[in-house]
Amino acid sequence: MRKILCLILISLASAGILTAKEKKAVIIIVDGIPMDVVERLHVPVLYDIASRGALGPSYVGGEVGTYSQTPTISAVGYNTMLTGTWVNKHNVWGNSKQSPNYHYWSIFRIAKAQKEPVTTGLYSSWTDNRTVLIGAGKPETDYLSIDYVRDGYDLDKVNYPKKENDLHVFDYDEKVSREAAESIRNDAPVLSWVYLWYTDDAAHRYGDGPEMDEAVRKAGEQIQRVWDAVQYRQAHFDEDWLIVVTTDHGRAVKGYRHGGQSARERKTWIATNAKVNKYFRKGKASMVDINPSVCRFLDFEVPFEVAIERDGIPFIGDIDITDMDLARYGDTVTVTWTAVDKKAPVKVYLAESNEFKDTGHEKWTLVGEVKASQESFQVQVPGGKFCKIALVAPDNTLNRWYADKL
């Protein structure tokens, strides 16, 4: 009986009747909501999404006191998500006068570099997300284009004049969430990003309290519109959808401010309908992990030079290694890591420059290959000299910088 069933399945597959569902993904960033607020309010849509996957803590801000320490500021967080790198690489340090380093590709640029066409959508209440952070239309991004765009509301002073208590920003989000839901329902881009703004404005104005709570509840209703559209596509089309909802930073005590490295400013959250791995379930996820996770779900091919510079680890699917660290004694740099799959081969690469920052290319040298179970490797680098070391395993990469002074 099993043989007959197998033959039937093989016949159906060869006839094209059994085909994989088309994969699509949407990322939602809702601005400035700490993890404790999400948990206290038990935002219904986030827990509904998580009932299919997970809702767990994550962090922003890089590693405190190291080269990757990153301001817990909005545009910085957005670009961290887009590129899968901390601020020492993507170079967006604040909300104004941004100067992104486009050599660190955004997930939208990765999407457009695929062999087969990939449609993209951007639904944003802040136009700079497209024109500056993603760099749409710029020669530095190979004139990157977004197929479905709904933004510019922050620049439209006729239809969105300033209102008391900044409620015009809430109006942007209402428009964005409705436009995003409609476009996802009808256009269904392969990769979409939705940005909602008002919760951060409410917190800056009111701090922790009933007004902020109400803003978060309203944002939950806006997210629900997009989630409804995703579920509609799943129910009526042969599509497999990933949704990832997160925030760009937490808040300082009393909720008015952010930008520093306090625990509450750094602690964020991710809600997803994906079946997450142990790395996520152990509470280790961060903003840089969204880029490689979505790329993995969508089966994107990522150029080696781009992938090896990313700081994130996929929270979907298998991983081989975590917790990379470097220690130097004289001319010897000792690389350590934790093996998840002890049998996995690990290639160790060294770069004694950071040419990628200026050229988008790097002189990586393969200096060793070991089993993950070894969990350490020594590299000879002249004392005091800057270096980058990357570990490349079948299921994920890790990288770190070392310099006596940065």
N, C-alpha and C positions, 0 to 999 in steps of 0.2 A: 504493500500500500504506500509506503514511504517512497519507494522508487517511482511509482506512478505519479505521486504528488510532485516529486522533483522534476520529472520529465515535463509535467504540465507547466510548472513554473519556468523552466528553461524555455519552453516553447513560447510562453507569453512574453518573456523578456526579449527573445529574439524577434518577436513580431512587433515589439515596441509598445505592447499593451501595459507592461509593468515598467514604469520609468520613475526615476527619482523626482520628488517634488522640487519645484524651483525654490531656492532659498532667498529670503529677503530679510532685511534687518532695519530697525529704527532705533535710534538713540535719542533719549530725551534728557536734557539737562534742565532742572528747575532750580533756580538760583538761591543759594545761601540758606539751606534748611539743615540744621544740625540733626544728627542721628537721634538724639534724645527726644526731639520734637516729633519725629516720625513715629517713634515707639509710643510716646505718650498719647498722641492723637489717634494712633492705629489707623493711619490713612487707608481707607478701604481699597482703593484701586491698587495701591502698592502691595497689599497683602493678597489681593486677588491674583495679581500677576505672579507673586511669589508662591502661590499655592500650586503653580505649575513648575516652579523652579526653586528660587531662593530669594530671600531678602537678608542681607548681612552687612556688617560694618566694612568700611574701607577707609582709606586715608588719602589726604593730599599733603603737599608741603615738602615732598622729598624726604631726605634723611637729615634730621636736625644736626647742625654743626659740621656738615660735610659740603663738598662741592655741589651736591644736588639739592641743597636746601632751597625751597621754592616758596615765594610769597603766597599766602592763602587769599588770593585776590581773583576776582571773577574771570577776566580775560586770560589770566595766567592759567587758571584751571581749565578753561575751554581748550586752550592750545595744548595743554598737557594731554587732554583726552584725544584731541585730533591727531597728535603726532606720536603718542605713546612714549614721550620723553619728558624729563624734568627741564626746568628753566635754563640750566646751564647749557642746554642744547638748543631748545626752540627759541630762546631769547625774547620772550614776551614777559616783561617784568611788571606790567601794570595795565590799567584800563585806557591809558592815553599814551600817545607818542610811541605806539608799538613798532617794533622793528623785527618781525619774525624772521628767523633763519629758515628759508624755504628748502634748504638742503635736507632738512628733516621732514620727510614727506608727511602730509596729512593723509588720513584714511581716504579722503576723497581723491587725492592724487593717485594713491594705490589703486583705487577702484577704476580710475580711468586708464590705468596702465595695463589692465587685463587684456588677454588675447581676444576675448569675446566682449562685445559692448556691454557696459554696465550703466544702467540709468541711476541717476542720483537726485535727491530732493533736499532742499534746505528751507526750513520754516522758522523764521527768527524775528524777534522783536528788536534786534540790534543789528543794523546793516553791516557793521564792521566785521561781524562773524564771517560774512562771505567775502567782502571786499579787501579786508586786511588779513585776518587770521588764516582763512583758507587760501586767500590770494587769487581769487577767481579772475581770470583774464590777464594775469600778469605774466610777463615773459619768464620770470624766475620760477613759475610753476608750469611751464610749457603751455601757457594760455589756458589753464584749467577752466572747464565750463561745468556748470550745474544745470541739469536738465529742467528741474521744476523748482522755481524760486518763488517764495512768498515772504518778502521782507520789505524794508524801507519805511515801515510805519513810524519809526522814531524820527524820521526826517520829514514826515508829512504833518506840517503844523496846521493845515487847513482842516483835514478830517479828524486830527487828533490834537486839538489845542490843549495847552497845559491846564490841568484841573487841580483843585484843592486836594491836598494829601497825596499828590502824585497819582491820582486814579487814572490819568491818561495812560500810564504804563500798564495798569490792569487792562485797559481797553486794548492795548497792543496784544496782550496775551490772549484775550478773548478772540481777537481776530486771527492770531497765529494758530491757536488750537483748532479753531473751526476750519481754517484753510488747510491745515495739515491733515486733519481727519478726512476732509473731502478729497484731497489729492491722493492720500494713501488708499482710500476706498476706490478711487476711479483710475488714477495713474499708476499706483503701486510701484514706485521706484524700488530698485534692488537695495539701495542704501539711502536712508533718510536721517536727518538730524533735526530735532525740534528743540527750540530754546524758549524758555519761559522766564520772565524777568521779575515780576512784581513782588514776589516773596522777599527778595533782597531789599527792595525799596521799603516795604512795610517794616522790616526788621530795623533798618537804619533809622526810620522815623519813630517807631514805637518801642523797639527792643522786645524782649520776651514779654508776652502778655496776650490778652484776648484778641487784639488786632492782628498780631502775627499769626495766632492760631487760626483765625478766620481766613487770612490770606492763604495759609497752607491748605485749608479745606477747599477753598476755591480753586487752587492749583490742582488739587486732586480731581476736581470735576473736569478741569481742562485736560488732564492726562487721560481721564476716562474716555473722552471723545476719541482720542487717538487709539487707545486700547480697543475700543469698540470697533474702529475701522480695521484694525489688525485682525480681530476675531472674525469680522465679516469676510475679509479676504481668505482666511483659513477655512471658513465654512463653505465658501462658494467657488473657490479656485484651488487648483492643485499646487498650493504653495505652503512652504514651511517657514514660519516667521519667527525671528528672534526680536525681542524687545528688551532694551536695557534702559533703565531709568536711574538717574543719579543726580547728585548736586555737586557744585563746583568748590564749595568750602563750607565749613561750619561757622560758628560765631563765638566771639569772646564772651566772657561773663556778662550777663544782663542783655546780651544779644544785639547791642547797637553796632558793634564794630567787628572787623575781621582783618586779616592780613598778617597776623603774627603766627607764632608756633605753639600756642597753648594747645592743650589736649582737645578742647572743644572746637577750636578753629580747625584743627587737623582732621578730626574724626568726621567722616562722611558715611555714605551708605550706597549700596547698589541693589536694586530690585530687578530681577530678570525672570523670564519664563523658561530659561535654559536649565538643563540638568548640570549643575556645577560640579567641579572636582573638589578633592580634599583641600587643596590650596585655598580655595574660597571658603570652604566650610570651617577652616581653622582660623578665619578672620584675618588673613594676610593680604587680601586684595587691596589694590590702590587704583587711582585714576589712570595710571599709565597702562593698566592691564586691559582696559576696554578696547583699545586699538587692536592688539593681537588677538583678543577673544573674538571680536566681530570679524576680523580677517579670516580667522580659522573657520568660523561658522559658514561664511560665504565662500570658502574654498579659494580665497584670493592667493595668487602667487605674489610673493613680496621679494623684490630684488635683494640679493645677499647684502649689499652694502647698506641698504635701508634697514633690513631686518636686524642686522648685527648691532646697529646703533640704538635700537629701541630698548627702553628700560623695563618694559612690562612683561608679564607672564600670562599666558592664556588661562582663564578660569573655566574654560570649556575644554573637555577632552583631556588626553594624557599629557603629563609633563614628566621630565626626567630628572631635573636638578633645580634646586632653589638655594637661597641664602648664601650667595657668593660674597666673599670678602677677600681683601688684600692686606698683607702685612709686609713691611720692608725691613731688612736688616742688612746694611751695607749695600752690596750690589745684587742681593737676592730678594726677589719678591715672591712671597709664598701665597699662592692662590688656594682658597678653601671653598668648599660648597657642601651642601647636603644632598645626598643621593635619594631620589624617589624611586627610580628604577635602577637598581644597582648594576644590572647587566648592560645598561645603555653605554655606547661609546661616546666619549666626550673629546672634541677637538679643542685645543687651546691655541688661541690666536693672540699675537702681540702687535701693537702699533706704538712706535716711539714718537709719534707726532699726533697732531689733531688736524690734519689737512682737510678732513671731511667738513669741518666747520666753514672753510673758505671755498672749497671746490666741489663738495659732494662726493669726493672719492677719498679713499684711504689706503695706505700701504700696510695691509695686514700681512703678517708672516705666521704661518702655521709652525708652532714651536713644540707641539707634542700631541699625542693622542693616547688616552687612557680609558679605563673603565670608570663609570660613575662611582662605583664602590670605593675607589681610591680616595676620593674626597679631598685631595690636595695635589698640588703640583708646584714646582719651583721654577721660576723664570729669572734669568740673569739680565739685569738692566743696570746701566751705570748709575751709581748712587746720586740721588738728588734729581734725576732726570724724570720728566713727565712720561707717563706711559698709559696706554689703554690695554686692557686685557679682556678678551671675550671668550666665553665658553659656548660651544655650539654642540648641542645634542640633537638626536633625531626629532624630539618633540618640543623643544624650546631652546632659547638662547639666553645667556646672562652676560652682562658686561659691567666693568667698573673702571674708574680712572684712579691713577695714583700720581701724586706729586707732593714733594715736601712743602711747597708753598703754592697756593692757587689764588 
